[in-house]
């Protein structure tokens, strides 16, 4: 029994857990141990403590100014190649290998979530998503833009398949046979860990810095579409629930509605939360696959 002082505090002999111990041991965090270790190491970086508070302010001011100027000016700057080149250069020279792995992994994980929906919903005419980068260079091949477009393409195809023109959308039919989970795999990712970097900043600080060229190099409509794509997590998690019959996915739906288009969102923070939600959903599908395998063996 732990002895306590009159003010309620534990005595000096008690081992006090750290925040990181709690995160690593939290049974409600469903992501894989390897991914969780990457997240914890990334959050322990010096840049998250000393750079992030200032970068967050400067980034939001810069993006706000860019968006205001773009609304005033008659033309729209569109520089996708420049954006991709800057992104890869920045990741290779300023972002830690752990943060780079988390970023590449997110592209793969979201692609596999979409492919799970496409394959099990059996929507005719909708091809599976093929955006599966395995290294930093491949993030420069329009990956950011394609990443957002893929979500829209899949949801639009499912909506058209679930309802006749002008009709009311209905639920997707549950698969008759076992769910196809064969696409749920993450290939080996190369983040160039041996490369000498000028800095090794964390993923959250990196997202705030990268948001500036994203806002500058995308048109206002493209940027708005990218921002709203994260709200579509509500729809994706709902589809996963329909296909699996597992309501656990609904617990991770972000607040708000897909019917509201925002332009004042803290985009880098929303991107980070979006990536965490995708990891949760991916890990849940992996667990459902394992449970189904155990059931088959027991039978």
DRENRODREN-864873 format. One record per residue (C-alpha): residue in three letters; z, x, y. Coordinates in Angstrom, 1 decimal, decimal comma. Layout:
% DRENRODREN-864873
    r      pz      px      py
  ALA       Z       X       Y
...
//
This chain:
% DRENRODREN-864873
    r      pz      px      py
  UNK     0,0     0,0     0,0
  UNK    -1,0     1,4     3,4
  UNK     1,9     1,7     5,8
  UNK     1,4     0,6     9,4
  UNK     2,9     1,4    12,7
  UNK     4,6    -1,3    14,8
  UNK     1,4    -1,8    16,8
  UNK    -0,5    -2,6    13,6
  UNK    -2,4     0,6    13,4
  UNK    -2,6     2,5    10,0
  UNK    -0,6     5,7     9,6
  UNK    -2,4     9,0    10,0
  UNK    -2,6     9,5     6,2
  UNK    -5,2     6,7     5,8
  UNK    -8,8     7,8     5,3
  UNK   -10,8     6,0     8,0
  UNK   -14,4     5,0     7,1
  UNK   -17,3     5,8     9,4
  UNK   -20,0     3,4    10,5
  UNK   -22,4     5,2     8,3
  UNK   -20,2     4,8     5,2
  UNK   -20,1     1,0     5,9
  UNK   -23,9     0,8     6,3
  UNK   -24,6     2,8     3,1
  UNK   -22,1     0,7     1,1
  UNK   -22,7    -2,7     2,6
  UNK   -23,7    -5,0    -0,4
  UNK   -25,6    -7,4     1,9
  UNK   -28,2    -4,7     2,8
  UNK   -30,8    -5,2     0,1
  UNK   -33,2    -2,3     0,8
  UNK   -33,6     0,7    -1,5
  UNK   -31,1     3,5    -1,5
  UNK   -33,9     6,0    -0,5
  UNK   -35,0     3,9     2,5
  UNK   -31,4     3,3     3,5
  UNK   -30,7     7,0     3,6
  UNK   -33,8     7,6     5,8
  UNK   -32,6     4,9     8,2
  UNK   -29,0     6,4     8,4
  UNK   -30,3     9,9     8,9
  UNK   -32,7     8,7    11,5
  UNK   -29,9     6,9    13,5
  UNK   -27,7     9,9    13,4
  UNK   -30,2    12,0    15,3
  UNK   -29,1    13,3    18,7
  UNK   -32,1    11,6    20,5
  UNK   -30,7     8,2    19,7
  UNK   -27,5     9,0    21,4
  UNK   -28,7    11,0    24,4
  UNK   -32,3    10,0    25,0
  UNK   -32,7     6,4    23,8
  UNK   -30,6     4,8    26,6
  UNK   -32,7     6,5    29,3
  UNK   -36,0     6,2    27,6
  UNK   -35,4     2,4    27,0
  UNK   -35,0     1,8    30,7
  UNK   -37,9     4,0    31,8
  UNK   -40,2     2,5    29,1
  UNK   -39,5    -1,1    30,1
  UNK   -40,1    -0,3    33,7
  UNK   -43,4     1,4    33,0
  UNK   -44,6    -1,4    30,6
  UNK   -43,6    -4,1    33,2
  UNK   -45,5    -2,2    35,9
  UNK   -48,6    -1,8    33,7
  UNK   -48,6    -5,5    32,7
  UNK   -48,3    -6,6    36,3
  UNK   -51,1    -4,3    37,5
  UNK   -53,3    -5,5    34,6
  UNK   -52,8    -9,1    35,7
  UNK   -53,8    -8,3    39,3
  UNK   -56,8    -6,1    38,6
  UNK   -60,1    -7,9    37,7
  UNK   -61,0    -5,5    34,8
  UNK   -59,1    -4,7    31,6
  UNK   -58,7    -1,2    30,3
  UNK   -59,4    -0,9    26,6
  UNK   -59,0     2,5    25,1
  UNK   -58,3     2,2    21,4
  UNK   -59,5     5,7    20,5
  UNK   -57,3     7,3    23,2
  UNK   -54,3     5,2    22,0
  UNK   -54,8     6,3    18,4
  UNK   -55,2    10,0    19,3
  UNK   -52,1    10,0    21,4
  UNK   -50,1     8,2    18,7
  UNK   -51,0    10,7    16,0
  UNK   -50,4    13,7    18,3
  UNK   -47,1    12,4    19,4
  UNK   -45,9    11,7    15,8
  UNK   -46,9    15,2    14,7
  UNK   -45,3    17,0    17,5
  UNK   -42,2    15,0    18,7
  UNK   -41,1    12,6    15,9
  UNK   -39,0    13,6    13,0
  UNK   -40,5    13,5     9,5
  UNK   -37,9    10,9     8,5
  UNK   -38,9     8,6    11,3
  UNK   -42,6     9,2    10,5
  UNK   -42,0     8,2     6,9
  UNK   -40,3     5,0     8,0
  UNK   -43,2     4,2    10,2
  UNK   -45,9     4,8     7,6
  UNK   -43,8     3,0     5,0
  UNK   -43,7    -0,1     7,2
  UNK   -47,5    -0,3     7,3
  UNK   -47,6    -0,1     3,5
  UNK   -44,7    -2,6     3,0
  UNK   -46,2    -5,3     5,2
  UNK   -49,6    -4,9     3,6
  UNK   -48,0    -5,4     0,2
  UNK   -46,1    -8,5     1,4
  UNK   -49,4   -10,0     2,7
  UNK   -51,2    -9,1    -0,6
  UNK   -48,4   -10,7    -2,6
  UNK   -49,0   -14,0    -0,6
  UNK   -52,8   -13,8    -0,9
  UNK   -52,8   -13,1    -4,6
  UNK   -50,2   -15,7    -5,6
  UNK   -51,4   -18,4    -3,3
  UNK   -54,9   -17,9    -4,7
  UNK   -56,8   -18,6    -1,4
  UNK   -60,5   -18,6    -2,0
  UNK   -62,5   -16,4     0,3
  UNK   -59,5   -14,4     1,6
  UNK   -59,7   -10,7     0,6
  UNK   -56,6    -8,6     0,1
  UNK   -55,4    -6,3     2,9
  UNK   -56,4    -2,7     2,4
  UNK   -54,4    -1,0     5,2
  UNK   -52,4     1,5     3,1
  UNK   -51,9     4,7     5,1
  UNK   -50,3     7,6     3,3
  UNK   -50,1    10,2     6,1
  UNK   -49,8    10,5     9,9
  UNK   -53,5    11,1    10,5
  UNK   -54,4     7,7     8,9
  UNK   -52,2     5,9    11,5
  UNK   -55,0     6,9    14,0
  UNK   -57,7     4,9    12,2
  UNK   -57,1     1,7    14,2
  UNK   -54,0     1,1    12,0
  UNK   -51,9    -0,4    14,8
  UNK   -54,6    -3,0    15,7
  UNK   -55,6    -3,7    12,1
  UNK   -51,9    -4,1    11,2
  UNK   -51,6    -7,0    13,6
  UNK   -54,9    -8,6    12,8
  UNK   -54,2    -8,7     9,1
  UNK   -51,2   -11,0     9,6
  UNK   -53,3   -13,4    11,7
  UNK   -56,2   -13,3     9,2
  UNK   -54,0   -14,2     6,2
  UNK   -52,1   -16,9     8,0
  UNK   -55,3   -18,5     9,4
  UNK   -56,9   -18,4     5,9
  UNK   -53,8   -20,0     4,3
  UNK   -53,6   -22,7     7,0
  UNK   -57,3   -23,7     6,5
  UNK   -56,8   -23,8     2,7
  UNK   -53,7   -25,9     2,9
  UNK   -55,1   -28,6     5,2
  UNK   -58,5   -30,2     5,7
  UNK   -60,1   -29,9     9,2
  UNK   -58,0   -31,9    11,6
  UNK   -55,5   -32,7     8,9
  UNK   -51,8   -31,9     8,6
  UNK   -50,9   -28,6     6,9
  UNK   -49,1   -28,9     3,6
  UNK   -47,1   -26,6     1,4
  UNK   -48,8   -24,0    -0,7
  UNK   -48,8   -24,8    -4,4
  UNK   -46,4   -22,8    -6,5
  UNK   -48,1   -20,5    -9,0
  UNK   -48,2   -22,1   -12,5
  UNK   -47,7   -18,8   -14,3
  UNK   -45,5   -15,8   -13,5
  UNK   -45,7   -14,3   -10,1
  UNK   -48,1   -11,3    -9,7
  UNK   -46,0    -8,5    -8,3
  UNK   -48,2    -5,6    -9,4
  UNK   -49,1    -4,7    -5,8
  UNK   -45,5    -4,0    -4,9
  UNK   -45,6    -0,2    -4,9
  UNK   -45,3     2,4    -2,2
  UNK   -47,5     5,6    -2,7
  UNK   -46,3     9,1    -1,9
  UNK   -46,2     9,5     1,9
  UNK   -47,0    12,8     3,7
  UNK   -45,3    13,2     7,0
  UNK   -46,0    16,9     7,3
  UNK   -42,4    18,0     7,0
  UNK   -43,3    21,7     7,2
  UNK   -45,0    21,3    10,5
  UNK   -43,2    22,9    13,5
  UNK   -42,4    20,2    16,0
  UNK   -41,3    20,5    19,6
  UNK   -38,7    17,8    19,1
  UNK   -37,5    15,7    16,2
  UNK   -36,7    12,3    17,8
  UNK   -35,6     9,1    16,0
  UNK   -37,9     6,1    15,4
  UNK   -36,3     3,9    18,0
  UNK   -36,7     6,4    20,8
  UNK   -40,3     7,0    19,6
  UNK   -41,1     3,3    19,6
  UNK   -40,0     3,0    23,3
  UNK   -42,2     6,0    24,2
  UNK   -45,2     4,8    22,3
  UNK   -45,0     1,3    23,8
  UNK   -46,2     2,7    27,1
  UNK   -49,7     3,9    25,9
  UNK   -49,9     0,8    23,8
  UNK   -49,5    -1,4    26,9
  UNK   -51,9     0,8    28,9
  UNK   -54,7     1,1    26,3
  UNK   -54,7    -2,5    25,0
  UNK   -56,0    -5,4    27,0
  UNK   -53,5    -8,0    28,1
  UNK   -54,7   -10,4    25,3
  UNK   -54,5    -7,7    22,7
  UNK   -51,0    -6,7    23,7
  UNK   -49,9   -10,3    23,8
  UNK   -51,3   -10,8    20,3
  UNK   -49,5    -7,7    19,0
  UNK   -46,2    -8,9    20,5
  UNK   -46,6   -12,4    19,0
  UNK   -47,4   -11,0    15,6
  UNK   -43,8   -10,1    15,1
  UNK   -42,8   -13,7    15,6
  UNK   -45,0   -14,6    12,7
  UNK   -42,3   -13,1    10,4
  UNK   -41,0   -16,7    10,5
  UNK   -44,1   -17,9     8,9
  UNK   -44,4   -15,0     6,4
  UNK   -40,8   -15,5     5,2
  UNK   -41,4   -19,2     4,8
  UNK   -44,5   -18,5     2,7
  UNK   -42,5   -16,2     0,5
  UNK   -40,0   -18,9     0,0
  UNK   -42,6   -21,4    -1,0
  UNK   -44,3   -19,1    -3,5
  UNK   -41,1   -17,8    -5,1
  UNK   -38,8   -20,8    -4,7
  UNK   -36,1   -18,4    -3,5
  UNK   -34,5   -19,5    -0,2
  UNK   -33,0   -16,1     0,4
  UNK   -36,0   -15,1     2,5
  UNK   -35,2   -17,8     5,0
  UNK   -31,9   -16,1     5,9
  UNK   -33,8   -13,3     7,5
  UNK   -36,1   -15,4     9,7
  UNK   -35,8   -14,2    13,4
  UNK   -34,7   -16,7    16,0
  UNK   -37,1   -18,8    18,0
  UNK   -40,3   -20,5    17,1
  UNK   -43,9   -19,5    16,3
  UNK   -44,9   -22,1    18,8
  UNK   -43,6   -20,1    21,7
  UNK   -45,6   -17,1    23,0
  UNK   -43,4   -14,7    24,9
  UNK   -44,5   -11,8    27,1
  UNK   -41,1   -10,5    28,2
  UNK   -39,8    -9,4    24,8
  UNK   -38,1    -6,1    24,3
  UNK   -41,1    -5,0    22,2
  UNK   -39,8    -1,7    20,6
  UNK   -36,5    -3,4    19,6
  UNK   -38,5    -6,3    18,1
  UNK   -40,7    -3,9    16,2
  UNK   -37,6    -2,2    14,7
  UNK   -36,1    -5,6    13,7
  UNK   -39,5    -6,7    12,3
  UNK   -39,7    -3,5    10,1
  UNK   -36,1    -4,2     8,8
  UNK   -37,0    -7,8     7,9
  UNK   -40,1    -6,6     6,0
  UNK   -38,0    -4,1     4,1
  UNK   -35,5    -6,9     3,2
  UNK   -38,3    -9,1     2,0
  UNK   -40,0    -6,3     0,0
  UNK   -36,7    -5,4    -1,7
  UNK   -36,0    -9,0    -2,6
  UNK   -39,4    -9,3    -4,3
  UNK   -38,7    -6,1    -6,2
  UNK   -35,4    -7,6    -7,3
  UNK   -37,0   -10,9    -8,4
  UNK   -39,5    -8,9   -10,4
  UNK   -36,7    -7,1   -12,2
  UNK   -34,8   -10,3   -12,9
  UNK   -38,0   -11,9   -14,3
  UNK   -38,5    -8,8   -16,6
  UNK   -34,9    -9,1   -17,9
  UNK   -35,4   -12,8   -18,6
  UNK   -38,6   -12,1   -20,6
  UNK   -36,8    -9,4   -22,6
  UNK   -33,9   -11,8   -23,3
  UNK   -36,3   -14,5   -24,4
//
